[in-house]
Amino acid sequence: MSQLFSPYSLKDVTLRNRVAVSPMCQYSSEDGFPNDWHLVHLGSRAVGGAGLVIVEATAVSPEGRISPADSGIWLDDHVPEFAKITRFLKQHGAVAGLQIAHAGRKASARRPWEGDDHIPNDAGGWQTIAPSAVAFGGNLPKVPTEMSLAEIARIQTAFVDAAKRALAAGFEWLELHFAHGYLAHEFYSPLANFRTDAYGGSFENRTRFLRETFDAVRAVWPERLPLTVRLCVTDWLPGGITVEESIELVKQLKSAGMDLLDVSHGFVTPDISQVPWGPGFMIPITGRIRRETSIPTAAGWMITEAHQAEAALVEENADLVLLARELLRDPYWPYHAALALGDERGHTLLPPQYARAARPR
């Protein structure tokens, strides 16, 4: 029996296995509303056997979208459309999770297949905001407006309101997006934050936005349900975030009530030349953080093979395995992985409509 297909409980939520669908932007919404694409895209991963399905980065405010086609949850009217998705995911055995986010200076961009560059304000784009009035660079040259203290408070309130709507929509797992060069990561990283007030400079000040936002959401998100964070733990660049200081931040967030860490990296600048790309390259760092903080962790990035995923769990580097591109290539990866590991529980992952035909004769 494999660890990958053993149940996993966190707070009052139990996943049927340790395979989680990483939040993946689909750039297919209109005015933030999910639609049939999202229902089929996410639903097929639940039908395919994943234990946890996390909906893509979902903006807490209109200007927090990466692109005009991003998912959003800044309106009460968004709730019923998300509720259709959470109901389907639950009906097919998966726990429904949501990642809430604000894109900061990387907002107002075209969809990846349309150029992935900034949209001018006079062509459907909008003015971006960030900790400092410094552009991301590369194909995202727009200079953001430096956020005032009132603006910071407004966005933190937007995260709180988004969490309340997520609960109303039936989500049982909430993730705060503090990664990938988006707003919270911009506050955390010295490569993007040049403020001289209480939100910039020292480690304590640079992490203030993250800690305050987490605390505000923790106050409204039920204690019985997991509240997690996706955190970039290294920028891979001189002068940027280090794993060592991220371990300190993780300890603080754990003390504040964080239930699990989704470990990620990079993308606060266009320079990714120092990223050590390779199969499972974030697994060792994830394991180190898990050991030094005693926080449950989720490992992702270039995990594609069943035995690779199983090893991450057996070697105690992670509690969950997050898959993205591999689940796009194969929505039934959990079933196929169970077969590869010789775990008979794989046959229970498929719905009865499929199971009889899928079982080897």
N, C-alpha and C positions, 0 to 999 in steps of 0.2 A: 504494500500500500504506500502510495507516495504522499509526501507532505503537500505537494502542489494541489492535490485534490482532497485534502482534509479541510473540514470547516474551520472558520476563523471567527471568533467573537470579539467585538470591541464595544464596550458599553452594553446597551441592550440590543445591539444589531449583530446578527450572525450571517456571515457569508458562506455560501455552500462550498466554496473553494477559495484558493489564494490567487486566482487569476482576475486581474482588474483591467478594465478598459480605461486607458489613460484619456484625459480630456483632449479632444482633437477638434480644432476649429474647422467648421464646414463652410463658412462664408456663404451661407444659403438662406439667411433670414431676411425678412423685410420689416423694418421698424422694430427689430429685436424679437419678433415673434417666431417661435419654432413652427415647423410645418410638417407636411407629409414626409419630406426628405429626412428630417430628424427622427420621426417616428420609425421609419423603415431602417435607417442607418443604425440607430441605437437599439431598436428592437431586435434586429437581426443578431446583434452581439449577445443579447440576453438569450435568444433562442439558441445561439451557438454554444452556450454553456458558461459564459463568464459569471463569476460570483458578484462582481461589482461593476457597474457601468456608470462612469462619471461623465456628465454632460460637459461639453466644451466650455472654454472660458466665456462667461456670460457677464456682460457689462452691467455695472451697477448704476450707470448714468449714460445718457446718449453720447457725450463727448468721450466716454471711456471705451468706446468700441475701437477695435483695431481697424475695422473697415465698416462702411455703411451696411454691409451684409452680415454683421456679427449678431450673435444671439444676445438678448438683453433681458433684464428682469427689473427694470426701473419703473414699470407700470403695474398696477393691480390687474390690468387687463391681460398681462402676460401669463398670469397664474393659471387660468383654465387650460391654456394651450400646453403648458408644461405638465399639468395634471394628467392629460391624456397619455403622455409619454411615461410618467412614473407608474401609472396604472398598468400599462402594458409590460413594463420591465418587471414589475412585481409578479404579474400573472405568470411570467415565464421564469421565475426563480431567481432573478437578479435583484440586488439592492440598488436603488436609484440614488446616485450622488450628483452633486452640482458643484462646479467650480465658479466662484464669483470673482470678478476682476475689474481693473481699470488700467487701460493701456498707456496712460501718461503721454510721453512725447512720441511714442510709437503709434499713436492713434491717427485717424484720418488718412488711412492708406488704401490703396487699391487692393483687390483680392490678388493672391499670389499669381494666378494664371492670367491676370490683367496687368502685371508689372510689379506689384508689391512695393510701389513707391508712393510718396505722399501725394495726396489729391490737393490741388490748390483750393484756397478758400472760395474763389469765384467759380469753381467748377464742381461744387458739391462737397468739398471738404470743409473742415472747421478748424478753428484755432485750438491748438493743443495746450495742455497744461502739464507742468512738471515741477519738481522741487526747485530746479534752477533753470534759468533762461538759456539753456545750452542745447543745441541740436544733437540728435542721435548720430547723424552723419550718414555717409554712404548714400543710399537711395532714399533716405528719410531726412532731408535737409531742413525741414521746417523748424524754426526756432520757437519753442514753447513759451508760454507766459509763466513766469515764476509764481507759484501759488502763495497767496496770502494766508494768514492764520485762519481767516474766515473760510477761505476756500478749502483748506485742509479739514476743517471741522465739517464742512458741507459734504465732502467725499466720505468721511468716516460715517456720517449719518446715512449716506447712500448705501454703504456696506451693511449697516444695521438693517435698513429697510429691505434690502435685497435678501438678507438672511430670513427675515420674517416671511417674505413672499415665498422663499424656497420651502419653508416649512409648510405653508398653506398649500403649496403645489404637491406635497407628498414626498419630498425628498427626505431621506433618512441619513444622509451622509453629506457633510458640507466641507468644501475645501476653499481656503483663501489663497488666491494666486499672488504670491510674493516672489515671483520669479521672472525670468526670461526678458529682463530689461523693461518690464512694465512698471507702473507707477510705484508700487511698494519697493521693488528692487531698486528703482532709481533713487529713492530715499536712502536705502541701505548702502549703496555702493559709492565709495569716494570718487569713482570715475564718472558719476552723473550728478552727485550732490555737492554743490559748492556753496551751500548756505552758511551763514554766520550766526544764525539765531539758534533757538533750542532744538531745531530739527536738522542741524548740520554740524559738521566738524568731528566731534568725538564719536566713538562707538555708541555711547549712550544716546547721544543726540540723533545720530543717523538711524538708529533702530527705534526711535520714539514713535514714528508714524506706524510702524509695524506692530509694536507692542500695544499702542493705544487702540488701533483698529481691531486687533485681536480681542482685547479686553471688552470692547464695546459689543462685538459680535457674540462673544462668550456669554455676555449678560442676557442676551435674548434667545440664544440657541439652546434648546433643552439639554440638560445635563445627561440625559439618558441616551442621546444620539452623538455619534462621533463628530468632532470638530477637528479638522486637519489643516495642514499648511503645506503648500508646495513652495519650497524655498530654494533659491540659488545659493549654494553653499560655497561656491568659488567662482570668481570672474576669470580665472586662468591667466590674469594679466598683472604685471607689477603695479602696485598701488591700488589694486582692487580688493575685493572681499577675499578672505582666506578661510580655509576649512576650520582653522583654530578659532577664529572669532565667531564663525557660524555655530560651532559647538557651544560657545557661551550663550549665543542668542537662543539656540534650541533649548538649553537648560532653562532659560528664563520663560520661554513660551510654554514649556512643559509645566513649570510651576504655576503658570497662569491658567492651565487647563487644556493645553493642546493634547490631543489623544494619539496622533500619529503624524510622522513627518514624511512627506513625499519629496524625496531628495532629487534636486536638479542642479543646473549649472549654467553659467555663461549668458551671452546675448545682450549684455548691457551696452556694448559697443559693436560696431560692425566687424571688429577684428576677432575672428575665431580661429586664427592660425595656430594658436597654442593648445587647442583642445585635442586631447589624445584619443581621437576617434578609434574605436575598435569594439569588438563584441563584448557587451557587458561592462564597458569601461567605468561606469559609475558604481558598480557593485562593491568594490573594495572600500570606496569612500562611504557608501551607505552603511556598510558593516562597521566601519570605524565609528561613525556617529551613533549607531545603535548601541555599540558597546560602551562608549564613553558617556552617553546620556541616559541609557536605559529607557529610551523611547521607542515604541514600535516604529518601524520604517517600511516604506514602499520603495522598491528599486525599479528603475526603468532604464531606458536608453540601450538600444541595439541588443535587446534580448529577443531571440528568435526561436531557439530550440528548446524542446521540452526538458532535456537533461540539464541544459544551462540554467533554466528557471528553477528546476528542482534543486540544483546545487546551491543556488543563492539562499534557499530556505534551509537546506540541510546544514550548510556551513554557518548558519545563523547570521547571515549578512542582511536579511530582510524578513519581514513577516508577510508581505504581499509582493507580487510581481506585476508591474504595470506594463502593458503592451499597447503599442500604437500602430505603427506601420504594419506590423505582422498581422494584426487583427483586421486591417484594411485588406490585406492580401487574402486572408482566410478567416472569415467570421466564425468558422467552426474549429479554430485552432485549439480551444480547450478539449474538444472531443478527440481530435487527432493527437494532441499531446498525451492524453490519458492512454490512448492505444499504444503510443510509443513507450510509455512508462510501464505498460502492462498492468494498468490500474483498471479493474473492472467497473469502477464507479463511473468511468467515462460514459458508459451506456445509459446511465441515468440522467445525463446532462441534456440529451436531446428530447424534444417534445414527442408525444406518442405518434404524431403525424409522420415523424421522420424515423423514429427509433427502430421500428420493425424492419424498414427497408435498409437502414444503415448497418444493422448488426451483421457481422460476417456469417455466411451460411456454414 
